[in-house]
Amino acid sequence: MLPKDPMILLSYINTLLRDRYDSLDALCEDLDIEKAGLAAELAAPGFEYDPEQNRFR
Protein backbone atom coordinates (compact mmCIF):
# COMPACT_ATOMS: atom_id res chain seq x y z
CA MET A 1 0.00 0.00 0.00
CA LEU A 2 1.30 3.43 -0.93
CA PRO A 3 1.48 6.32 1.53
CA LYS A 4 -1.43 8.78 1.28
CA ASP A 5 0.48 11.91 2.33
CA PRO A 6 1.91 13.51 -0.87
CA MET A 7 5.29 14.37 0.66
CA ILE A 8 5.77 10.90 2.10
CA LEU A 9 4.62 9.37 -1.20
CA LEU A 10 7.13 11.54 -3.07
CA SER A 11 9.95 10.46 -0.78
CA TYR A 12 8.93 6.79 -0.94
CA ILE A 13 8.66 6.68 -4.74
CA ASN A 14 11.89 8.62 -5.29
CA THR A 15 13.73 6.30 -2.90
CA LEU A 16 12.48 3.27 -4.81
CA LEU A 17 13.43 4.86 -8.13
CA ARG A 18 16.91 5.67 -6.83
CA ASP A 19 17.58 2.33 -5.14
CA ARG A 20 15.70 -0.32 -7.11
CA TYR A 21 14.27 0.80 -10.46
CA ASP A 22 15.78 2.32 -13.57
CA SER A 23 12.47 3.84 -14.70
CA LEU A 24 8.98 4.74 -13.55
CA ASP A 25 7.60 2.12 -15.93
CA ALA A 26 9.67 -0.61 -14.25
CA LEU A 27 8.53 0.50 -10.78
CA CYS A 28 4.86 0.60 -11.76
CA GLU A 29 5.01 -2.76 -13.51
CA ASP A 30 6.77 -4.48 -10.61
CA LEU A 31 4.50 -3.01 -7.92
CA ASP A 32 1.35 -3.29 -10.07
CA ILE A 33 0.67 0.45 -9.83
CA GLU A 34 -1.17 2.43 -12.48
CA LYS A 35 1.43 4.88 -13.81
CA ALA A 36 -1.08 7.57 -14.76
CA GLY A 37 -2.73 7.41 -11.34
CA LEU A 38 0.58 7.70 -9.50
CA ALA A 39 1.68 10.59 -11.72
CA ALA A 40 -1.66 12.32 -11.11
CA GLU A 41 -1.37 11.90 -7.33
CA LEU A 42 2.06 13.49 -7.38
CA ALA A 43 1.06 16.16 -9.91
CA ALA A 44 -1.65 17.48 -7.57
CA PRO A 45 0.92 19.06 -5.20
CA GLY A 46 3.08 20.11 -8.18
CA PHE A 47 5.52 17.26 -8.79
CA GLU A 48 6.29 15.74 -12.17
CA TYR A 49 8.45 12.86 -13.28
CA ASP A 50 11.82 13.67 -14.83
CA PRO A 51 12.89 10.60 -16.85
CA GLU A 52 16.45 11.86 -17.30
CA GLN A 53 16.97 11.99 -13.53
CA ASN A 54 14.54 9.13 -12.86
CA ARG A 55 12.75 10.99 -10.09
CA PHE A 56 9.80 13.22 -9.34
CA ARG A 57 10.66 16.90 -8.85
PDB file of N, CA, C and O in Angstrom, chain B, residues numbered from 101:
ATOM      1  N   MET B 101       0.843  -1.170   0.000  1.00  0.00           N
ATOM      2  CA  MET B 101       0.000   0.000   0.000  1.00  0.00           C
ATOM      3  C   MET B 101       0.897   1.246   0.000  1.00  0.00           C
ATOM      4  O   MET B 101       1.894   1.317   0.719  1.00  0.00           O
ATOM      5  N   LEU B 102       0.518   2.201  -0.811  1.00  0.00           N
ATOM      6  CA  LEU B 102       1.299   3.427  -0.929  1.00  0.00           C
ATOM      7  C   LEU B 102       0.874   4.444   0.129  1.00  0.00           C
ATOM      8  O   LEU B 102      -0.290   4.489   0.526  1.00  0.00           O
ATOM      9  N   PRO B 103       1.825   5.258   0.580  1.00  0.00           N
ATOM     10  CA  PRO B 103       1.478   6.323   1.531  1.00  0.00           C
ATOM     11  C   PRO B 103       0.464   7.296   0.928  1.00  0.00           C
ATOM     12  O   PRO B 103       0.487   7.547  -0.277  1.00  0.00           O
ATOM     13  N   LYS B 104      -0.403   7.831   1.740  1.00  0.00           N
ATOM     14  CA  LYS B 104      -1.425   8.776   1.277  1.00  0.00           C
ATOM     15  C   LYS B 104      -0.936  10.221   1.299  1.00  0.00           C
ATOM     16  O   LYS B 104      -1.351  11.027   0.466  1.00  0.00           O
ATOM     17  N   ASP B 105      -0.060  10.554   2.240  1.00  0.00           N
ATOM     18  CA  ASP B 105       0.482  11.914   2.326  1.00  0.00           C
ATOM     19  C   ASP B 105       1.376  12.173   1.109  1.00  0.00           C
ATOM     20  O   ASP B 105       2.283  11.383   0.848  1.00  0.00           O
ATOM     21  N   PRO B 106       1.149  13.254   0.359  1.00  0.00           N
ATOM     22  CA  PRO B 106       1.909  13.507  -0.874  1.00  0.00           C
ATOM     23  C   PRO B 106       3.414  13.633  -0.669  1.00  0.00           C
ATOM     24  O   PRO B 106       4.183  13.185  -1.520  1.00  0.00           O
ATOM     25  N   MET B 107       3.850  14.227   0.430  1.00  0.00           N
ATOM     26  CA  MET B 107       5.293  14.371   0.663  1.00  0.00           C
ATOM     27  C   MET B 107       5.941  13.037   1.011  1.00  0.00           C
ATOM     28  O   MET B 107       7.062  12.759   0.584  1.00  0.00           O
ATOM     29  N   ILE B 108       5.253  12.229   1.768  1.00  0.00           N
ATOM     30  CA  ILE B 108       5.773  10.904   2.100  1.00  0.00           C
ATOM     31  C   ILE B 108       5.758  10.028   0.856  1.00  0.00           C
ATOM     32  O   ILE B 108       6.700   9.271   0.620  1.00  0.00           O
ATOM     33  N   LEU B 109       4.696  10.121   0.056  1.00  0.00           N
ATOM     34  CA  LEU B 109       4.622   9.375  -1.199  1.00  0.00           C
ATOM     35  C   LEU B 109       5.770   9.771  -2.121  1.00  0.00           C
ATOM     36  O   LEU B 109       6.416   8.907  -2.713  1.00  0.00           O
ATOM     37  N   LEU B 110       6.025  11.061  -2.243  1.00  0.00           N
ATOM     38  CA  LEU B 110       7.130  11.543  -3.069  1.00  0.00           C
ATOM     39  C   LEU B 110       8.451  10.936  -2.611  1.00  0.00           C
ATOM     40  O   LEU B 110       9.215  10.414  -3.423  1.00  0.00           O
ATOM     41  N   SER B 111       8.713  11.004  -1.327  1.00  0.00           N
ATOM     42  CA  SER B 111       9.950  10.459  -0.779  1.00  0.00           C
ATOM     43  C   SER B 111      10.050   8.955  -1.006  1.00  0.00           C
ATOM     44  O   SER B 111      11.105   8.450  -1.391  1.00  0.00           O
ATOM     45  N   TYR B 112       8.967   8.248  -0.771  1.00  0.00           N
ATOM     46  CA  TYR B 112       8.933   6.795  -0.936  1.00  0.00           C
ATOM     47  C   TYR B 112       9.206   6.396  -2.383  1.00  0.00           C
ATOM     48  O   TYR B 112      10.041   5.529  -2.642  1.00  0.00           O
ATOM     49  N   ILE B 113       8.509   7.022  -3.321  1.00  0.00           N
ATOM     50  CA  ILE B 113       8.665   6.683  -4.740  1.00  0.00           C
ATOM     51  C   ILE B 113      10.063   7.044  -5.226  1.00  0.00           C
ATOM     52  O   ILE B 113      10.695   6.259  -5.933  1.00  0.00           O
ATOM     53  N   ASN B 114      10.549   8.222  -4.854  1.00  0.00           N
ATOM     54  CA  ASN B 114      11.888   8.616  -5.291  1.00  0.00           C
ATOM     55  C   ASN B 114      12.971   7.712  -4.712  1.00  0.00           C
ATOM     56  O   ASN B 114      13.975   7.443  -5.372  1.00  0.00           O
ATOM     57  N   THR B 115      12.775   7.245  -3.489  1.00  0.00           N
ATOM     58  CA  THR B 115      13.730   6.301  -2.900  1.00  0.00           C
ATOM     59  C   THR B 115      13.737   4.993  -3.681  1.00  0.00           C
ATOM     60  O   THR B 115      14.799   4.446  -3.977  1.00  0.00           O
ATOM     61  N   LEU B 116      12.555   4.495  -4.013  1.00  0.00           N
ATOM     62  CA  LEU B 116      12.478   3.267  -4.814  1.00  0.00           C
ATOM     63  C   LEU B 116      13.124   3.460  -6.185  1.00  0.00           C
ATOM     64  O   LEU B 116      13.854   2.590  -6.660  1.00  0.00           O
ATOM     65  N   LEU B 117      12.854   4.594  -6.812  1.00  0.00           N
ATOM     66  CA  LEU B 117      13.435   4.862  -8.125  1.00  0.00           C
ATOM     67  C   LEU B 117      14.956   4.936  -8.031  1.00  0.00           C
ATOM     68  O   LEU B 117      15.655   4.437  -8.913  1.00  0.00           O
ATOM     69  N   ARG B 118      15.460   5.539  -6.995  1.00  0.00           N
ATOM     70  CA  ARG B 118      16.910   5.666  -6.828  1.00  0.00           C
ATOM     71  C   ARG B 118      17.557   4.314  -6.531  1.00  0.00           C
ATOM     72  O   ARG B 118      18.600   3.986  -7.096  1.00  0.00           O
ATOM     73  N   ASP B 119      16.941   3.531  -5.647  1.00  0.00           N
ATOM     74  CA  ASP B 119      17.585   2.330  -5.136  1.00  0.00           C
ATOM     75  C   ASP B 119      17.283   1.041  -5.903  1.00  0.00           C
ATOM     76  O   ASP B 119      18.097   0.118  -5.909  1.00  0.00           O
ATOM     77  N   ARG B 120      16.112   0.976  -6.550  1.00  0.00           N
ATOM     78  CA  ARG B 120      15.702  -0.316  -7.115  1.00  0.00           C
ATOM     79  C   ARG B 120      15.316  -0.316  -8.584  1.00  0.00           C
ATOM     80  O   ARG B 120      15.434  -1.350  -9.242  1.00  0.00           O
ATOM     81  N   TYR B 121      14.860   0.807  -9.119  1.00  0.00           N
ATOM     82  CA  TYR B 121      14.274   0.798 -10.461  1.00  0.00           C
ATOM     83  C   TYR B 121      14.951   1.814 -11.369  1.00  0.00           C
ATOM     84  O   TYR B 121      15.292   2.920 -10.948  1.00  0.00           O
ATOM     85  N   ASP B 122      15.136   1.419 -12.612  1.00  0.00           N
ATOM     86  CA  ASP B 122      15.781   2.321 -13.568  1.00  0.00           C
ATOM     87  C   ASP B 122      14.787   3.188 -14.332  1.00  0.00           C
ATOM     88  O   ASP B 122      15.181   4.009 -15.161  1.00  0.00           O
ATOM     89  N   SER B 123      13.486   3.004 -14.051  1.00  0.00           N
ATOM     90  CA  SER B 123      12.466   3.836 -14.699  1.00  0.00           C
ATOM     91  C   SER B 123      11.160   3.756 -13.914  1.00  0.00           C
ATOM     92  O   SER B 123      10.936   2.845 -13.117  1.00  0.00           O
ATOM     93  N   LEU B 124      10.316   4.741 -14.172  1.00  0.00           N
ATOM     94  CA  LEU B 124       8.983   4.743 -13.555  1.00  0.00           C
ATOM     95  C   LEU B 124       8.158   3.582 -14.087  1.00  0.00           C
ATOM     96  O   LEU B 124       7.375   2.984 -13.348  1.00  0.00           O
ATOM     97  N   ASP B 125       8.327   3.262 -15.352  1.00  0.00           N
ATOM     98  CA  ASP B 125       7.601   2.120 -15.935  1.00  0.00           C
ATOM     99  C   ASP B 125       7.952   0.831 -15.207  1.00  0.00           C
ATOM    100  O   ASP B 125       7.063   0.042 -14.888  1.00  0.00           O
ATOM    101  N   ALA B 126       9.242   0.605 -14.938  1.00  0.00           N
ATOM    102  CA  ALA B 126       9.668  -0.610 -14.250  1.00  0.00           C
ATOM    103  C   ALA B 126       9.089  -0.675 -12.835  1.00  0.00           C
ATOM    104  O   ALA B 126       8.641  -1.733 -12.393  1.00  0.00           O
ATOM    105  N   LEU B 127       9.099   0.452 -12.129  1.00  0.00           N
ATOM    106  CA  LEU B 127       8.534   0.503 -10.781  1.00  0.00           C
ATOM    107  C   LEU B 127       7.050   0.156 -10.811  1.00  0.00           C
ATOM    108  O   LEU B 127       6.587  -0.695 -10.051  1.00  0.00           O
ATOM    109  N   CYS B 128       6.313   0.818 -11.687  1.00  0.00           N
ATOM    110  CA  CYS B 128       4.864   0.597 -11.756  1.00  0.00           C
ATOM    111  C   CYS B 128       4.523  -0.830 -12.154  1.00  0.00           C
ATOM    112  O   CYS B 128       3.586  -1.421 -11.616  1.00  0.00           O
ATOM    113  N   GLU B 129       5.273  -1.382 -13.085  1.00  0.00           N
ATOM    114  CA  GLU B 129       5.014  -2.759 -13.507  1.00  0.00           C
ATOM    115  C   GLU B 129       5.278  -3.731 -12.362  1.00  0.00           C
ATOM    116  O   GLU B 129       4.470  -4.623 -12.104  1.00  0.00           O
ATOM    117  N   ASP B 130       6.396  -3.563 -11.683  1.00  0.00           N
ATOM    118  CA  ASP B 130       6.765  -4.482 -10.613  1.00  0.00           C
ATOM    119  C   ASP B 130       5.811  -4.397  -9.427  1.00  0.00           C
ATOM    120  O   ASP B 130       5.466  -5.418  -8.832  1.00  0.00           O
ATOM    121  N   LEU B 131       5.382  -3.181  -9.080  1.00  0.00           N
ATOM    122  CA  LEU B 131       4.502  -3.005  -7.924  1.00  0.00           C
ATOM    123  C   LEU B 131       3.020  -3.038  -8.287  1.00  0.00           C
ATOM    124  O   LEU B 131       2.160  -2.872  -7.422  1.00  0.00           O
ATOM    125  N   ASP B 132       2.723  -3.254  -9.578  1.00  0.00           N
ATOM    126  CA  ASP B 132       1.348  -3.285 -10.073  1.00  0.00           C
ATOM    127  C   ASP B 132       0.595  -2.005  -9.710  1.00  0.00           C
ATOM    128  O   ASP B 132      -0.497  -2.033  -9.143  1.00  0.00           O
ATOM    129  N   ILE B 133       1.230  -0.875 -10.065  1.00  0.00           N
ATOM    130  CA  ILE B 133       0.669   0.454  -9.826  1.00  0.00           C
ATOM    131  C   ILE B 133       0.328   1.072 -11.170  1.00  0.00           C
ATOM    132  O   ILE B 133       1.101   0.952 -12.120  1.00  0.00           O
ATOM    133  N   GLU B 134      -0.800   1.720 -11.262  1.00  0.00           N
ATOM    134  CA  GLU B 134      -1.171   2.429 -12.482  1.00  0.00           C
ATOM    135  C   GLU B 134      -0.319   3.692 -12.583  1.00  0.00           C
ATOM    136  O   GLU B 134      -0.400   4.577 -11.731  1.00  0.00           O
ATOM    137  N   LYS B 135       0.493   3.766 -13.626  1.00  0.00           N
ATOM    138  CA  LYS B 135       1.431   4.877 -13.807  1.00  0.00           C
ATOM    139  C   LYS B 135       0.712   6.223 -13.862  1.00  0.00           C
ATOM    140  O   LYS B 135       1.133   7.177 -13.209  1.00  0.00           O
ATOM    141  N   ALA B 136      -0.351   6.305 -14.624  1.00  0.00           N
ATOM    142  CA  ALA B 136      -1.083   7.572 -14.761  1.00  0.00           C
ATOM    143  C   ALA B 136      -1.660   8.017 -13.424  1.00  0.00           C
ATOM    144  O   ALA B 136      -1.642   9.207 -13.106  1.00  0.00           O
ATOM    145  N   GLY B 137      -2.165   7.082 -12.646  1.00  0.00           N
ATOM    146  CA  GLY B 137      -2.731   7.413 -11.342  1.00  0.00           C
ATOM    147  C   GLY B 137      -1.674   7.921 -10.372  1.00  0.00           C
ATOM    148  O   GLY B 137      -1.899   8.890  -9.648  1.00  0.00           O
ATOM    149  N   LEU B 138      -0.519   7.261 -10.363  1.00  0.00           N
ATOM    150  CA  LEU B 138       0.577   7.696  -9.505  1.00  0.00           C
ATOM    151  C   LEU B 138       1.054   9.083  -9.920  1.00  0.00           C
ATOM    152  O   LEU B 138       1.250   9.958  -9.076  1.00  0.00           O
ATOM    153  N   ALA B 139       1.240   9.280 -11.221  1.00  0.00           N
ATOM    154  CA  ALA B 139       1.678  10.586 -11.723  1.00  0.00           C
ATOM    155  C   ALA B 139       0.663  11.670 -11.365  1.00  0.00           C
ATOM    156  O   ALA B 139       1.046  12.786 -11.013  1.00  0.00           O
ATOM    157  N   ALA B 140      -0.618  11.350 -11.451  1.00  0.00           N
ATOM    158  CA  ALA B 140      -1.659  12.323 -11.115  1.00  0.00           C
ATOM    159  C   ALA B 140      -1.644  12.662  -9.624  1.00  0.00           C
ATOM    160  O   ALA B 140      -1.809  13.824  -9.251  1.00  0.00           O
ATOM    161  N   GLU B 141      -1.446  11.654  -8.771  1.00  0.00           N
ATOM    162  CA  GLU B 141      -1.373  11.905  -7.328  1.00  0.00           C
ATOM    163  C   GLU B 141      -0.225  12.846  -6.994  1.00  0.00           C
ATOM    164  O   GLU B 141      -0.358  13.725  -6.143  1.00  0.00           O
ATOM    165  N   LEU B 142       0.906  12.654  -7.671  1.00  0.00           N
ATOM    166  CA  LEU B 142       2.060  13.490  -7.384  1.00  0.00           C
ATOM    167  C   LEU B 142       2.004  14.824  -8.129  1.00  0.00           C
ATOM    168  O   LEU B 142       2.677  15.778  -7.738  1.00  0.00           O
ATOM    169  N   ALA B 143       1.219  14.897  -9.181  1.00  0.00           N
ATOM    170  CA  ALA B 143       1.063  16.160  -9.907  1.00  0.00           C
ATOM    171  C   ALA B 143       0.182  17.140  -9.125  1.00  0.00           C
ATOM    172  O   ALA B 143       0.342  18.355  -9.247  1.00  0.00           O
ATOM    173  N   ALA B 144      -0.736  16.614  -8.331  1.00  0.00           N
ATOM    174  CA  ALA B 144      -1.648  17.484  -7.570  1.00  0.00           C
ATOM    175  C   ALA B 144      -0.892  18.493  -6.702  1.00  0.00           C
ATOM    176  O   ALA B 144      -1.258  19.668  -6.690  1.00  0.00           O
ATOM    177  N   PRO B 145       0.157  18.071  -5.971  1.00  0.00           N
ATOM    178  CA  PRO B 145       0.917  19.060  -5.201  1.00  0.00           C
ATOM    179  C   PRO B 145       2.052  19.714  -6.008  1.00  0.00           C
ATOM    180  O   PRO B 145       2.843  20.477  -5.455  1.00  0.00           O
ATOM    181  N   GLY B 146       2.132  19.414  -7.319  1.00  0.00           N
ATOM    182  CA  GLY B 146       3.078  20.114  -8.178  1.00  0.00           C
ATOM    183  C   GLY B 146       4.317  19.354  -8.604  1.00  0.00           C
ATOM    184  O   GLY B 146       5.259  19.960  -9.114  1.00  0.00           O
ATOM    185  N   PHE B 147       4.343  18.049  -8.410  1.00  0.00           N
ATOM    186  CA  PHE B 147       5.522  17.261  -8.787  1.00  0.00           C
ATOM    187  C   PHE B 147       5.305  16.597 -10.140  1.00  0.00           C
ATOM    188  O   PHE B 147       4.191  16.193 -10.471  1.00  0.00           O
ATOM    189  N   GLU B 148       6.380  16.488 -10.919  1.00  0.00           N
ATOM    190  CA  GLU B 148       6.294  15.745 -12.169  1.00  0.00           C
ATOM    191  C   GLU B 148       7.536  14.896 -12.338  1.00  0.00           C
ATOM    192  O   GLU B 148       8.604  15.207 -11.810  1.00  0.00           O
ATOM    193  N   TYR B 149       7.372  13.819 -13.083  1.00  0.00           N
ATOM    194  CA  TYR B 149       8.454  12.859 -13.276  1.00  0.00           C
ATOM    195  C   TYR B 149       9.458  13.388 -14.286  1.00  0.00           C
ATOM    196  O   TYR B 149       9.085  13.866 -15.358  1.00  0.00           O
ATOM    197  N   ASP B 150      10.730  13.299 -13.937  1.00  0.00           N
ATOM    198  CA  ASP B 150      11.825  13.667 -14.828  1.00  0.00           C
ATOM    199  C   ASP B 150      12.540  12.376 -15.225  1.00  0.00           C
ATOM    200  O   ASP B 150      13.305  11.828 -14.431  1.00  0.00           O
ATOM    201  N   PRO B 151      12.298  11.883 -16.450  1.00  0.00           N
ATOM    202  CA  PRO B 151      12.887  10.598 -16.847  1.00  0.00           C
ATOM    203  C   PRO B 151      14.416  10.627 -16.934  1.00  0.00           C
ATOM    204  O   PRO B 151      15.063   9.598 -16.735  1.00  0.00           O
ATOM    205  N   GLU B 152      14.990  11.776 -17.224  1.00  0.00           N
ATOM    206  CA  GLU B 152      16.450  11.860 -17.301  1.00  0.00           C
ATOM    207  C   GLU B 152      17.098  11.657 -15.925  1.00  0.00           C
ATOM    208  O   GLU B 152      18.166  11.053 -15.817  1.00  0.00           O
ATOM    209  N   GLN B 153      16.449  12.161 -14.889  1.00  0.00           N
ATOM    210  CA  GLN B 153      16.966  11.994 -13.533  1.00  0.00           C
ATOM    211  C   GLN B 153      16.289  10.837 -12.799  1.00  0.00           C
ATOM    212  O   GLN B 153      16.675  10.490 -11.683  1.00  0.00           O
ATOM    213  N   ASN B 154      15.284  10.246 -13.431  1.00  0.00           N
ATOM    214  CA  ASN B 154      14.539   9.129 -12.856  1.00  0.00           C
ATOM    215  C   ASN B 154      14.026   9.460 -11.459  1.00  0.00           C
ATOM    216  O   ASN B 154      14.240   8.714 -10.504  1.00  0.00           O
ATOM    217  N   ARG B 155      13.348  10.593 -11.368  1.00  0.00           N
ATOM    218  CA  ARG B 155      12.747  10.992 -10.089  1.00  0.00           C
ATOM    219  C   ARG B 155      11.661  12.030 -10.324  1.00  0.00           C
ATOM    220  O   ARG B 155      11.601  12.675 -11.370  1.00  0.00           O
ATOM    221  N   PHE B 156      10.814  12.168  -9.328  1.00  0.00           N
ATOM    222  CA  PHE B 156       9.802  13.222  -9.344  1.00  0.00           C
ATOM    223  C   PHE B 156      10.432  14.470  -8.744  1.00  0.00           C
ATOM    224  O   PHE B 156      11.176  14.400  -7.766  1.00  0.00           O
ATOM    225  N   ARG B 157      10.120  15.618  -9.349  1.00  0.00           N
ATOM    226  CA  ARG B 157      10.661  16.897  -8.852  1.00  0.00           C
ATOM    227  C   ARG B 157       9.540  17.899  -8.748  1.00  0.00           C
ATOM    228  O   ARG B 157       9.769  19.042  -8.351  1.00  0.00           O
TER     229      ARG B 157
END
